[in-house]
């Protein structure tokens, strides 16, 4: 079994490469692992893809990663919350890629990835403008959302 314990933050983050995809837990700033995020900044990694509930706010945590220019892409459900000024500036300037994902779909993507499931279908957006040109399983083709 893989030893998942590290003696400190620096050791835990030592093998995180540039361009890594990192999932941030918590809901907004609540439950966000700010010491680990600060540790990421100390490692110097950049070009990150961050998966989170929102785009961060204030000056710490995800907002600081964004401000320091370490994030290339953000995958989240709620990018525009009160105080998310850093996100708004970067996105408006074309310096940050955004993938907007419904909250339930985001949670299922995380669960599926953790279980080793490479793909799943969700009826969200089926038979709407969003689904044009995309594969829709027969079981969902007659379904209304």
VEXKE-109480 format. One record per residue (C-alpha): residue number from 1; residue in one letter; x, y, z. Coordinates in Angstrom, 1 decimal, m for minus. Each point is the difference from the previous one (the first is absolute). Example, Ala and Ser with C-alpha at 12.3 -4.5 7.8 and 13.67 -1.06 7.14 Angstrom:
// residues 2
  num  residu      c1      c2      c3
    1       a    12.3    m4.5     7.8
    2       s     1.4     3.4    m0.7
// end
This chain:
// residues 145
  num  residu      c1      c2      c3
    1       x     0.0     0.0     0.0
    2       x     1.2     3.5    m0.8
    3       x     1.1     2.0     3.1
    4       x    m2.2     3.1    m0.2
    5       x     1.5     1.8     3.0
    6       x     2.7     2.7    m0.3
    7       x     1.9     1.6     2.8
    8       x    m0.8     3.5    m1.2
    9       x    m1.6     2.1    m2.7
   10       x     3.1     0.4    m2.1
   11       x     0.5    m3.8    m0.1
   12       x    m3.7    m0.5    m0.9
   13       x     0.3     2.4    m2.9
   14       x     3.5    m0.8    m1.2
   15       x    m1.1    m2.1    m3.0
   16       x    m2.8     2.3    m1.3
   17       x     1.1     0.9    m3.5
   18       x    m0.7     3.1    m2.1
   19       x    m3.3    m0.4    m1.9
   20       x    m1.5    m2.2     2.7
   21       x    m3.7    m0.3     0.5
   22       x    m0.9     0.7     3.7
   23       x    m3.3    m0.4     1.7
   24       x    m0.6     2.5     2.8
   25       x    m2.5    m1.2     2.6
   26       x    m2.3     2.2     2.0
   27       x    m2.9     2.3    m0.9
   28       x     1.3     3.4    m0.6
   29       x     2.6     0.8     2.6
   30       x    m1.6    m2.4     2.5
   31       x     2.0    m3.1     0.1
   32       x     2.7     1.2    m2.4
   33       x     3.4    m1.3     0.9
   34       x     1.8     3.4     0.0
   35       x     3.3    m1.4     1.4
   36       x     0.2    m2.4    m2.9
   37       x    m0.8     2.7    m2.5
   38       x     2.7     2.2     1.6
   39       x     2.3    m3.0    m0.3
   40       x    m0.8    m0.3    m3.7
   41       x     1.0     3.6    m0.5
   42       x     3.3    m0.8     1.8
   43       x     0.8    m2.9    m2.5
   44       x    m0.2     2.4    m2.9
   45       x    m2.3    m2.2    m2.1
   46       x    m2.0     1.8    m2.7
   47       x    m2.3    m0.6    m2.9
   48       x    m2.4    m1.8     2.3
   49       x    m3.5    m1.2    m0.6
   50       x    m2.1     0.5     3.1
   51       x    m3.3    m1.8     0.7
   52       x    m2.0     1.8     2.7
   53       x    m3.5     1.0     1.0
   54       x     0.7     3.6    m0.8
   55       x     2.7     2.4    m1.2
   56       x     1.1     1.1     3.4
   57       x    m0.3     3.5     1.6
   58       x     2.0     2.3     2.2
   59       x     3.7    m0.3     0.0
   60       x     0.8    m3.5     1.2
   61       x    m0.4    m3.5    m1.2
   62       x    m1.1    m0.5    m3.5
   63       x    m0.2     3.8    m0.5
   64       x     3.7     0.3     0.8
   65       x     0.9    m2.9    m2.4
   66       x    m1.9     2.0    m2.7
   67       x     1.6     3.3     0.9
   68       x     3.4    m1.5    m0.2
   69       x    m0.7    m1.3    m3.5
   70       x     0.4    m3.7     0.8
   71       x    m3.4    m1.1    m1.4
   72       x    m0.5    m0.6    m3.8
   73       x    m3.5    m1.5     0.2
   74       x    m2.8     0.0     2.6
   75       x    m2.7    m2.6     0.1
   76       x    m2.8     1.0     2.3
   77       x    m3.7     0.6     0.5
   78       x    m0.2     3.5     1.4
   79       x     2.8     2.2    m1.3
   80       x    m1.7     3.4     0.8
   81       x    m0.6     0.3     3.7
   82       x     0.3     3.1     2.1
   83       x     3.6     1.0     0.3
   84       x     1.3    m2.1    m3.0
   85       x     1.6     3.1    m1.5
   86       x     3.3    m1.8    m0.9
   87       x    m1.8    m2.6    m2.0
   88       x    m2.1     2.7    m1.8
   89       x     3.2     2.0    m0.9
   90       x     1.8    m3.1    m1.3
   91       x    m2.9    m1.4    m1.9
   92       x    m1.0     3.3    m1.6
   93       x     3.6     0.5    m1.1
   94       x     0.1    m3.5    m1.7
   95       x     2.7    m1.2     2.5
   96       x    m2.0    m2.8     1.5
   97       x    m2.0    m2.8    m1.7
   98       x    m3.3    m0.9     1.7
   99       x    m1.9    m3.3    m0.3
  100       x    m3.4     0.6     1.6
  101       x    m1.6    m3.3     1.4
  102       x    m3.3    m0.4     1.8
  103       x     0.5    m0.8     3.7
  104       x    m1.4    m3.5    m0.1
  105       x     1.9    m0.9    m3.2
  106       x     3.2     1.3     1.6
  107       x    m0.5    m2.1     3.1
  108       x    m0.7    m3.1    m2.2
  109       x     3.1     0.7    m2.1
  110       x     2.1     0.0     3.2
  111       x    m1.7    m3.1     1.3
  112       x     0.4    m1.9    m3.2
  113       x     3.7     1.0    m0.4
  114       x     0.7    m1.2     3.5
  115       x    m1.7    m3.3    m0.8
  116       x     2.0    m0.4    m3.2
  117       x    m3.1     0.5    m2.2
  118       x     1.3     1.8    m3.1
  119       x    m3.3     1.4    m1.3
  120       x    m3.7     0.2     0.8
  121       x    m3.1     1.5    m1.6
  122       x    m2.2     2.5     1.7
  123       x    m3.3     1.3    m1.3
  124       x     0.9     3.6     0.9
  125       x    m0.4     2.0    m3.2
  126       x    m1.3    m2.9    m2.1
  127       x    m2.2     1.1    m2.9
  128       x     1.0     3.7     0.5
  129       x     2.3     2.3    m2.0
  130       x     2.9    m1.3     2.1
  131       x    m0.4    m3.5    m1.3
  132       x     0.0     0.8    m3.7
  133       x     2.7    m2.0    m1.8
  134       x     0.6    m2.2     3.1
  135       x    m0.7    m3.6     0.6
  136       x    m3.1    m0.7     2.0
  137       x    m0.6    m3.6     1.1
  138       x    m3.3    m1.5    m1.2
  139       x    m1.2    m0.2     3.6
  140       x     0.2     3.8     0.3
  141       x    m1.0     1.0    m3.5
  142       x    m3.8     0.2     0.7
  143       x     0.5     1.4     3.5
  144       x    m0.8     3.6     0.9
  145       x     2.1     1.8     2.6
// end
